[in-house]
């Protein structure tokens, strides 16, 4: 687990802890669910908050998420951010690949470097797991996220001889 000294607005130095979350531990699971609820209350998260049954499922069934990677940030015991994702076999390399599901820093703690340190912690864990890459999705109009990921050497994914851009598609299952 890591701690990082960051400058706050007004020039004060704050100490932010970045810790890997083990959601099979009740305390970490509850912290994760609280931050997920905060994210869900933002416009990016849909604005409605986390559905109670989803929070309950996440807390009651942690062994199902054994391929999960998650880090939480906090400052003076106040939760400030979260980066959850997972890893699985990437058949094109024969090694695992990690995927960031989303990155969230509470608005009052943004623009201080917390997101960068959460991403770096996620990358270090993926590297330790032998992952060949980290992938993520970013909204086209989220300029601050695009700038962050670009500064960390992330690039739009291209595939094939014509460098076709891959799109993110999904099918919801009942």
HUSUL-V520598 format. One record per residue. N is the residue number from 0. RES is the residue in three letters. SS is DSSP state (h for helix, s for strand, l for the rest). Layout:
n:N res:RES ss:SS
n:N res:RES ss:SS
This chain:
n:0 res:UNK ss:l
n:1 res:UNK ss:s
n:2 res:UNK ss:s
n:3 res:UNK ss:s
n:4 res:UNK ss:s
n:5 res:UNK ss:s
n:6 res:UNK ss:s
n:7 res:UNK ss:l
n:8 res:UNK ss:l
n:9 res:UNK ss:l
n:10 res:UNK ss:l
n:11 res:UNK ss:l
n:12 res:UNK ss:s
n:13 res:UNK ss:s
n:14 res:UNK ss:s
n:15 res:UNK ss:s
n:16 res:UNK ss:s
n:17 res:UNK ss:s
n:18 res:UNK ss:s
n:19 res:UNK ss:s
n:20 res:UNK ss:l
n:21 res:UNK ss:l
n:22 res:UNK ss:l
n:23 res:UNK ss:l
n:24 res:UNK ss:l
n:25 res:UNK ss:h
n:26 res:UNK ss:h
n:27 res:UNK ss:h
n:28 res:UNK ss:h
n:29 res:UNK ss:h
n:30 res:UNK ss:h
n:31 res:UNK ss:h
n:32 res:UNK ss:h
n:33 res:UNK ss:h
n:34 res:UNK ss:h
n:35 res:UNK ss:h
n:36 res:UNK ss:h
n:37 res:UNK ss:h
n:38 res:UNK ss:h
n:39 res:UNK ss:h
n:40 res:UNK ss:l
n:41 res:UNK ss:l
n:42 res:UNK ss:l
n:43 res:UNK ss:l
n:44 res:UNK ss:l
n:45 res:UNK ss:l
n:46 res:UNK ss:l
n:47 res:UNK ss:l
n:48 res:UNK ss:l
n:49 res:UNK ss:l
n:50 res:UNK ss:l
n:51 res:UNK ss:h
n:52 res:UNK ss:h
n:53 res:UNK ss:h
n:54 res:UNK ss:h
n:55 res:UNK ss:h
n:56 res:UNK ss:h
n:57 res:UNK ss:h
n:58 res:UNK ss:h
n:59 res:UNK ss:h
n:60 res:UNK ss:l
n:61 res:UNK ss:h
n:62 res:UNK ss:h
n:63 res:UNK ss:h
n:64 res:UNK ss:h
n:65 res:UNK ss:l
n:66 res:UNK ss:l
n:67 res:UNK ss:s
n:68 res:UNK ss:s
n:69 res:UNK ss:s
n:70 res:UNK ss:s
n:71 res:UNK ss:s
n:72 res:UNK ss:s
n:73 res:UNK ss:s
n:74 res:UNK ss:s
n:75 res:UNK ss:l
n:76 res:UNK ss:l
n:77 res:UNK ss:s
n:78 res:UNK ss:s
n:79 res:UNK ss:s
n:80 res:UNK ss:s
n:81 res:UNK ss:s
n:82 res:UNK ss:s
n:83 res:UNK ss:s
n:84 res:UNK ss:s
n:85 res:UNK ss:s
n:86 res:UNK ss:s
n:87 res:UNK ss:s
n:88 res:UNK ss:s
n:89 res:UNK ss:s
n:90 res:UNK ss:l
n:91 res:UNK ss:l
n:92 res:UNK ss:l
n:93 res:UNK ss:l
n:94 res:UNK ss:s
n:95 res:UNK ss:s
n:96 res:UNK ss:s
n:97 res:UNK ss:s
n:98 res:UNK ss:s
n:99 res:UNK ss:s
n:100 res:UNK ss:s
n:101 res:UNK ss:s
n:102 res:UNK ss:s
n:103 res:UNK ss:s
n:104 res:UNK ss:s
n:105 res:UNK ss:l
n:106 res:UNK ss:h
n:107 res:UNK ss:h
n:108 res:UNK ss:h
n:109 res:UNK ss:l
n:110 res:UNK ss:l
n:111 res:UNK ss:l
n:112 res:UNK ss:l
n:113 res:UNK ss:h
n:114 res:UNK ss:h
n:115 res:UNK ss:h
n:116 res:UNK ss:h
n:117 res:UNK ss:h
n:118 res:UNK ss:h
n:119 res:UNK ss:h
n:120 res:UNK ss:h
n:121 res:UNK ss:h
n:122 res:UNK ss:h
n:123 res:UNK ss:h
n:124 res:UNK ss:h
n:125 res:UNK ss:h
n:126 res:UNK ss:h
n:127 res:UNK ss:h
n:128 res:UNK ss:l
n:129 res:UNK ss:l
n:130 res:UNK ss:l
n:131 res:UNK ss:l
n:132 res:UNK ss:l
n:133 res:UNK ss:s
n:134 res:UNK ss:s
n:135 res:UNK ss:l
n:136 res:UNK ss:l
n:137 res:UNK ss:l
n:138 res:UNK ss:l
n:139 res:UNK ss:l
n:140 res:UNK ss:l
n:141 res:UNK ss:l
n:142 res:UNK ss:h
n:143 res:UNK ss:h
n:144 res:UNK ss:h
n:145 res:UNK ss:h
n:146 res:UNK ss:h
n:147 res:UNK ss:h
n:148 res:UNK ss:h
n:149 res:UNK ss:h
n:150 res:UNK ss:h
n:151 res:UNK ss:l
n:152 res:UNK ss:l
n:153 res:UNK ss:l
n:154 res:UNK ss:l
n:155 res:UNK ss:l
n:156 res:UNK ss:l
n:157 res:UNK ss:s
n:158 res:UNK ss:s
n:159 res:UNK ss:l
n:160 res:UNK ss:l
n:161 res:UNK ss:l
n:162 res:UNK ss:l
n:163 res:UNK ss:s
n:164 res:UNK ss:s
n:165 res:UNK ss:l
n:166 res:UNK ss:l
n:167 res:UNK ss:l
n:168 res:UNK ss:l
n:169 res:UNK ss:l
n:170 res:UNK ss:l
n:171 res:UNK ss:l
n:172 res:UNK ss:l
n:173 res:UNK ss:l
